[in-house]
């Protein structure tokens, strides 16, 4: 369990990779590799990478999000929260911050895929206004599972941009 404190959202740095990898490895059956995260730093015009950092405990990373912004679209590629901090609004804060920054780069809509069994993620995204667009059969490995493709269109994105992102008090 974490301590109460202010959580800030900021750009991910190479120095954050060790903490990010630890969260990634406990969160996914097929986690991203170090090289995959590092490759995202090579294309800052497209890649958008943010971390949620606790003000206490030396600025420990509690979660992160990785997105691509291409033309007028944003695609959420990876989002994870440290297990002891889940269900405290951190994922919502990260998605809102990413959407805000994506819109600043010209994104008018957002997309993502999520495992069909990941009810927590489906609920989060639906609460943000994402809608289920289609199902991709057998999209995921380990285990093989369908992906639900979700989209957030212009009007829903515009209303979300009015929500606060940083400085929220929370604790697990």
Order of alpha helices (4+ residues) and beta strands (2+ residues): beta-alpha-alpha-beta-beta-beta-alpha-beta-alpha-beta-beta-alpha-beta
